[in-house]
Amino acid sequence: MRIPILAAVLIMAAAFIYPAAAHHPGKDLDKVMGSKEKFFQAIDKPAPNFTLLDGDGNEITLKNFSDKIIVLHFVYVRCPDICPLHAEKLADIQAMINQTPMKDMVEFISITSDPSNDTPEILEAYGPNHGLDPVNWMFLTVDPDADEGATRALAETYGHKFTKVDDEYQAHGVVTHIIDRRGRWAANFHGLRFGPVNMVLYINGLTNSEPDPK
């Protein structure tokens, strides 16, 4: 259930709760969020880069979003339970963010871990079917000639595994990765029990922080 009025109030308050850090973005923010959200993990290192394709076949890398905060997760369409719940939770967070000026500062990215099945046509429908707004959301996959395990290998560089258990299903955990402007992997939110408002407040804090020079 979405709570637009409450979310807007909390977002406006976030600038006062989480002041911009003086040095690297998120220094004080990480401490505050770590004390508020038990499923939060500060990372603070360069995000693993990738070169993938969007639904129209355009090549996408992290550099495409050097001026934005990225909310990144891995998913596959045939997942019967956790992936849809994850996508729908992120859709609620996106809806909160998109009621504010952060709408133009944040990009939501889903990366398929099953590119041999998740065709561009399937991917195009997945987000909207689970409430994600294409205005600042995209689904990425690999080139058709690439190794079909390439995005699962990419997920491992982000610290979690998607392991095929048969032709249809994969065993995996649930992690949402937050990447700051200029490609700093700021933090993870683990599982599905974190507070959506906490992620919104964290992202708001990052938008109030100046990224380190390259």
N, C-alpha and C positions, 0 to 999 in steps of 0.2 A: 504494500500500500504506500503511495507516495504522499508526502507531507510538505507541499510546496511552501506554505506560509512559515511553518517552523523552520524549514531548511533555510529559507531566505534570511530569517532572523539570525540563525546560527552562523551563516556564512558572513553576514555583515559584522558579527562579533568576532570572527576569526582573526581579523587584522589586528585586533587588540590583544587577543589571547596569544597569538604566535607572531611576535615581532620579527622583522627581517634580521637574519644573522649578519654579523659584521664581517665575517671571513668567508668560509664556504657556505653555500646555501643550505639551510636546514640544520645547522649546528645546534641551536637552542631548540628548534622545532622538534628534532629527533628526541631530545631529552623529555620534552613535555609529552609528546605522543607516546613514548615508551612507558611513561608513568600512567597514561590514560587507557591504553589499548594493549591488552596482553597478547594479541595476535599480530602485533606490529614488530617488524625487525628492521632496524637501520642497516643499510649496506654501505653507502658512500664510496663508490668506486666506479670507474668507467663501465658503462653497459656493454655487453657483448654486441658487436655490430652484426648486421645481417643485410643481405641483398635478396629481396623476395619480390613477388609480383602481386599487384592488386587484381581485382576482378576483371579489369579491362586490359590486363597484361602489361601495365606500366611498372617499371622497375622502381622499387621503394627501398630506401635505406634509412638509418637513423638520421642521417644528415638532412633528409627531407623535413624533419621536425626539430631542427636545432633551436627554434624559437618557441617551442611548445613543451608542455608537460605531457608525457605519454603514460597512459594506463594500459598496460600490456598483459595479456594472458594467452595461454595455449589451450586449445579446445579441439574436439573433433565432432562432426555432425552426428555420427551414429551413437555417440555416448548416450545411454538411456536415462541417466539420472543427474550426476554431479555437474556435468558441463552445462546443461540447460539452466540449472539453478544458479550456477556461477554467472552465466550471461545475464540472467534476469536481475540478479543483485547488482551487477555493474550497470544495467539499464536504469535502475532506480537511482544510482549514484550519478549517472550521466544526466538524468532528468533534473536532479537538484542543481548540478553544475550549469546546465544550459538555461536555467532561469536567471543567471547572473552574467556579468561581463567575462567570467572565466570561459564561457562557451567558445570564444575565439582563441583561447590560450591552452586548451587541453584537447588531445586526440586520444580516442579509445581504439586500441588495435587488438584484434583477435588473430592468432596464428594457428592454422590447422596443423595437427600432428598426424593427419591421415590424408596427405595430398593426393594419393592415388584414387581415393573415393570422393573427396570433397572438391568437386569441379567448380569453376567460377559461377555457374548457374546455381548450384546448390548453396555456395557461400553467399551469393547475393541475397538470397532469401533468409539466411539463417539469422542475421542480426535483427532485421525488422520483425521476424517471427517471434523473437524473444524480447522485443521492446527497445532495441538499440536504434538510435537515430543516425542515419547515414550522414547527417550534416557534419558530424565530427567523430565518425566511427568507420573503420575499414577492416576487412578480412584479408589476410595475406596468405599466400601459398608459394610453392616453388615452381620453377620452370618445368614444363612437362617432361623434359629430358633429364632432369636432375634425379638423384637418388631419392627414392620415396621415403627414406628414413632421415632425410636432411633436417627437417624441422624438429624431429624428435631429438636429434643430436644437438640442435640449437637449444631446445628446452633444457638439456643437461647442462649447457653452459650457464643457464640461469638457475641451476641448482635443483632441478627435479626431473623425474623420469616419466615417460610414457612408454610402457612395455606392452607389446602386442601379446595377448593371451590366446587369440584365435584370429580368424580372418576379419572379424567385425569389431572386436572389443579390445580396449587397452586399459591396463591398470595404471593409475596415476594419482598423484596428489592434486591439491588445489592451491595455487599461489597467484596473487595479483602483484605485478611488478610496477613500481612507480619510477619513471625515468625523468630526470629533471632536464631543463634546457641545456643544450650543448652536450647531451649524452651522458650525464652523470646518473648512474643507477642509485637512486636515493634510498629506496626501501622496498620491502615486501610486506604485504598483508596476507597472512596464512589462513587457509580454510575458508569457511563460509559464515563463521560466527563473529567476525569483527563488526564493529558498529559502522554502518554506512556513513553516518554523519562524521565519524572520526576520519574516514578517508577523505571526505569532502573538506574538512577543516585542514587536514594535512596538505592537500593539494592547494588550497587557498594560501596556506603559509608559504608554500614554494613559489606561488605566483608573486608573492610580496618580497621575495628574495632575489637579489641580483646574482646571476650565475657567475662563477669564477671565470676570469679571462682564459682563453685557450692557450 
